[in-house]
Amino acid sequence: MTAVVAGLVAALVSFAGPFAVVVQATRGAGLDPAHTASWVWAITLGSGVSGLALSWVTRLPVVVAWSTPGAALLIASLGGFAWSDAVGAFLAASAAACVLGATGWFGRLLSLVPGALMSALLAGVLLPFVVHGATAVTAAPLAAGSVVAAFLVAKRWLERYAVLAALVVGALVATLAGSLQPAAIAGAGLHLTTPVWTWPTFDLRAQLGIALPLLLVTMAAQNAPGLTVLRTAGFTPPDRLLVGAVSAVSALLTPFGGHATNLAAITAAIAAGPDAHHDPRRRYVAGLVCGAANLLAAAGAGWLVGAYSALPGPVVAALAAVALLPALAGALGAALAEGPATSTAALVTIAVTASGVVVLGVGSAFWALLAGVLTWLVLRPARAGRPGRPARPVRAVGSAPAARASSTV
């Protein structure tokens, strides 16, 4: 029973905070209700099918979710493209993720770019949403402020349920204040979702501005941490099978609007930890339950979109901000933890990403990664001396132990 509860909690946490980011992405794309519901249907169906099948086959608590950083990235980058071009970019990103995961090239590709720059790219994507959460509180102090206050109080004593508490309190305050729009929920109705097929088209600008950043963010900020969570819990996950299969299912569902599904990280910790079950061999039940909950959500995707549409905009913005705070804190810490050269390159990456600039029709994430890598190449210390001469070692000031400690910091 504890594993069943853990699976349900993991699903609830996913729909409490990260789902708000997806709703904002669909609004940024200007989609009608039918295409919006189809997008939600695709990502929840993909998460449910992958989570159920992989948890059963591997007997591991495999939790699959949609790419929250990917959705955050899309809010700023979808507006300038036709929807079919965006779908083509989704398909290319998921197909590339499948190849990289199934062949084992994933780790080799990540090793080519400093990890700090990947973290900086993620931080730059998430930062505007946290800032927007602050402006949401000033716009609606009572409703949006209650979301932030509930999150902070719950994070102090009930950290696992902090985002869920923020959603419940925000919805309650909005209802009492009369700002909730029940007509949006009634209009959605309780009926099975009808997916909408979109034939993908392939535009070079969309591939550079959407597909490439979406691939990098999904793989580095979602799949890699997802595997780490399972390893930390004492499991030995078959990374090629997990990443390859999840990405293959994601690619099949992109014509219905799904941007990306991947291994979950934060919610996976709920299902994989000892609180789920004292016996690690029984924790896979949590993955099964979470997958089943996602399938149920896919059936009622239209109602889910209606429920979030009923919430005032500032409440959704504040909810997205608090849901992304932990990920932003981790990304900033990892981005700035290395030496001065890498930290400077990371700050350049963050600044360009958060700026939202569009050059030649390509979004800021691509240019941020390019600017960050170029900055890092210029500033990184030389690894060898001049040609024809042996490299001259740099003598550290102080004792040897002190020098080693300094380099570690």
N, C-alpha and C positions, 0 to 999 in steps of 0.2 A: 504493500500500500504506500509506503514512503516513496518508492520509485514512481508510482503512478502520480502522486502529488507533485513530485519534482518535475515530471514531464509537463503537467498542467501549468505549474508556475513558470516554467521556461517559455511556454507558449504565451501565457498572459503577459509576461514581461516584454516579449517581442511585439505584441500588439499595443502595449501601453505607450512605449516611447518610439522605437525605431519606425513603427508604422506611420507615425505622424510625419516623418521625413519623406516617406514615399508619397503620402497625400500631397505634401507641398510640391514634390517633383511633378506630379500629374497636373497640378494647378499651373505650375510654371510652363508646362508644355501646352497648355490651353486645350486639353482633351475634353471631349464631351463625356457625359456620364457612362455611356456604353463602353467607350475605349478605356476609361478610367477603371471601371469594374473589371474589364478584361485584363488589364495590367495586374491588378491585385489578384485576380483568379490565377494568372500564370505563375506569379512568384509564390503564392501560397500552395498551389498544386505541386509545383516543382519541389518546394521544401518538404511537403508531406510525403510525396512518392519517394524521394531520395532518402529522407530520414527513416521512413518505415523499412524500405528494402535494405538499406545498408546496415541498420541496426539489427535486423533479423539475420542477414547473411554473416556479418562479422561478429555478432554477439557483443558489440561495443555500444555505448550510449552516444550514437552519432546524431547530433542535432544539426539540422540544415536550416538556413534562414536566407533571407534576401540580403543583398549588399546594402547596408545602411550608408557607409561612406560613398558608395556608388550612387545611391539616390541623392545624397547631398551634392555630389558633383554635378548631377544632371540638372538640378534646379537652376543653376546659372548657365548651363551650356546647351539646353534643348531649344531655347527660344528662337534661335536663328536658323533652324533646320526644319525641313519637312519631316513629318512623322515617319514616313517610310525610310528616309535616310537614317533617322535615329534607330529604327528597328534593324536596319542593315548593320549599324555600328554595334548594337547589342549582340547580334548574331556573330559578327566577327570576333568580338571580345570573348564570348563564351566558347566559340570553337577553338580559338587560340588557347584559352585556359584549359580546355580538354586535352589538347595536344601536349601542352607543357606539363600538365599534371600526369597524364598517362605514360609519357616517355621518361619522366624524371628530369626533364630539362629545367623545371621550375627553379630548383635551388641554384643551378648554374647561372640562370638569367639574373636572379636576384643578386648574385655575387658580383656581377658586373657594375652595379650601381651601389654606392655606399648606403647602408641601411638607414643612416641618419637622413638622407635625402628623401627616401621613401616615407619615413615618418614625417618629415617636413611637408611633403606633398599632402599627406593625410591631414596634418594640422591646418594647413592653409585652406583645405576644403571645408573643414569643420568650423573654423574660427568665425566666419561670418554668421553662422547660425546661432552661436552662443552670443555674439554681439547683438543680433536681431532679437534674441530673447530679452536682453536688457531694455531695448527700445519698446518691446511689447509690454513690459511691466510699467513703463511710463505712460503708455497709451491706455492701458486698462489696469490700474494699480490693484483693484480688488480681485478681479478674476485671474489675471496672469500672475499677480503677486502671490495669490494663494497657492498656485502651482509650485512656485519656487520655495515658498515657506514649507509646504508639505514635503517637498523633496528633501530639504535640508534636515527637517526634524526626523523623517523616516530614515534618512541615511545615517543619522547619529545612532539610532537604536535598532532599526530594522532595515539594514542596508540592502538586502536582497529585494525588498518590496518598495524601495524608494520611488522608482518611476511609476509603479502601479498606484501607489498612494497619491502621487502628484496628479495622475489622471483622474482618480476618483474624486479627490477634493476639488480639482478644477471644474469638473463636470457638475458637482454639487453646488459650488458657489455660482457658476454660470446659470444654473437652474433657478436658484433662489433670487438672483439678480434680474432674472427675466431676459437674459441675453442668449439663452439657448434657443435653437431653431428646430423645434420638433417636427416641423413640416418636412425638413430634409430627410428625417428618419422615416416618416410616414410615406413620403414619396418613393423611397427606395423599395419598401415592401420586403416581405420575406418570401423570396422565390429563388429558384436555382439560377445561378449566373450563366449567361450566354456569352461565351468568348467571341471576340471579333478578330478575324484574321486580317493581317496587313502584309501585303507582299513587300519584302525588304528590297530596298534599292541601296546602291553603294556609291556614296559621295566621298571623295578623297578628304575634303575638309572635315566631314563628320567622322571619318576613320581616325584622323589625327586628333581632332578636338574632343571626341567622345569615346571611341573604341579603345585607343591606346591608354589614356588615363584610367578608364573604367577597368581595363584588364590589370593594370599595375596596382590600382587601389584595392581591387577585389582580391587579387592573389596575395599581395603583401600585407594588407590590413585585415583580411578576413580568413583566407584559407591557411596561411602560415600560423597565425595565432590559434586557429581552431585545432590544428594538429598539435600545437604546443600544449593546449589545455588537456588533450587526451593523454599526451606523454607525461605531463606533470601529475595526472591522476593515477599513473602507474600502468597505463595501457601501452600497447605497441601497435599503433594504427598503421594499416597498409596505405601509405600516402598516395601511391599511384592509383589504386583502386578508388579511394575516397574522392580525391580531387578530380580524377578523370571522369568518374561516373556522375558526380554532382554537376560538373560543367557540361557533360553531354546532355543531361536532362534539361539543363538551363538553355542550351542551344536549341533544343527541339521546341521549347515553349516561347522563344523570343518573337516569332511572328504574331503571337497573341499579345505582345506588349511587355513581357517580362524582361526587365533589364539585366538581372543576374541573380542566381542563387549560388550559395557557397557554404562552406562549413562555418557554423556559428562559433563564436568565441565566448562572449559574456554569458549567453544563455546556456552554452555547452557546459560551463563550469557548474551550473546548477544541477545538470543531469549527471555529470561525471564525478562529482565530489562525494565524499563519504556520507553527507546528509541524505543523498538519494537512496543509498542502501549500504549497510555495513559490509555486505559481500560484493566485491567488485564484479563478480560474474553475473549478478542480478541487476546491475545498473542499466543494462541495455533496454530494460522495460521502460525506463524514462524516455529513451529515444523513440521507442514505439509509440508511446502515448503522445509525445510532442508531435510526431509525424501525423498521427490520427487527428489531433486538434487542428493542424494546418489544413488537412483535407476537408474538415468540417468548415473551416473559414473560407476555403475556396468555393464551397457550395453557396455560401452566403456573402460573397465578396461585395455585391452591390449594396447589401445592408450595411456592411462594415464601412464602406465609403460614405454612405448616408449618415451613419452615426458620427463619423469624424467631421463631416460637413456641417453637422448641427452645432458643433462647438464653435465659439467665436474665434476669429483669426488670431488674436493675441494669446488665447489659451493654447492653441495648437503650436504657435511659435515658441511660447515659453516651455511647453512640454518637450518639443524637439530639442531646445537648448539644454535642458537639464538631462535629457537622455544621452546627449552627446558629450556632456562635460567629462565623464571619466575617460572616454576615448581621446578627447582633446588633451587632457592632462598627460595621459600616457604618451601620446604622440609628441607633444612638446618636450617632455622629459627625454625621450629617446633621440629627438632631433638635435638637442643642445648638449648632449652628454659627452660628445667627443671633443677633439682638439679645436683650437681656434679656426683653422682653415675649414674644417668640416662644419663647424657651428656657423661660420659666416655664410657658407654656401647654403646651409639649411635655412638661415634667416632670409636669404634672397629667394629661395624657393617658396617659403611661407608668404612673403610679401607679394610676389608676383601672382601666386595662386589666389590669395585673398582679394587682390585688386579686381579680379574679374575682367581683365583686359581681353579684347578680341583683336587679333592681328591676322589679316588675310583670311578672315572667316574662321579661324581656329581659336578655340577657347584658351583660357589662361593656364589650365593645368599642364598642357603640352609645353607652353613657353616657360612655365615655371620650372619644370623638370629640366628643360634644355638650359635655362639660365643657371640653375643650381649646379648641374654637372660641369658646365664651362667654368663657373666660379671655383668649384672644387679642383678642377684640373690646373687652373692658374695658381691657386694658393697652396696646394698640397706640397709638403716638403719633398725635396728630391731624395730618391732612394739610393742613389749611387753618385759617386764623384764624377769628375770630368772624364771624357773618353780617354782611354789609355792610362788612367791613373786609378789606383785603388781608392775606394771610398774612404774618406777620412772620418773616423768616428767622432761624434759630438760628445764632449766631456760635460757631464752634468755637474752642477755646483752642489757640493755637499757629499755626504757619504753615499755609498752604493745603495744601501737599503732605502735611504731617503729618496734617491733618484728614482728607484723602482716604484715606490709608493706614489711619487708625484706623477709619473707617467700613467699609472693606473687610474688616478683621479682624473 
